[in-house]
């Protein structure tokens, strides 16, 4: 997965995601799980950039991290 986030895709996450996909009656192979996780990682990355942009433009107050 992305080196930018520091997240390393692992077997436990893949297995957990397969089980989740099964509960939603979605295709649930290991390949499906990896694709699902990669899509969510990309979405989180885009959302983080949007938050930073909105903070810098003054649209929203700065998000506290502690």
Secondary structure, DSSP 8 states (H G I E B T S, - for coil): --SSS-----HHHHHHHHHHHHHTT---SHHHHHHHHHHHHHHHHHHHHHHHHHHHHTSS------
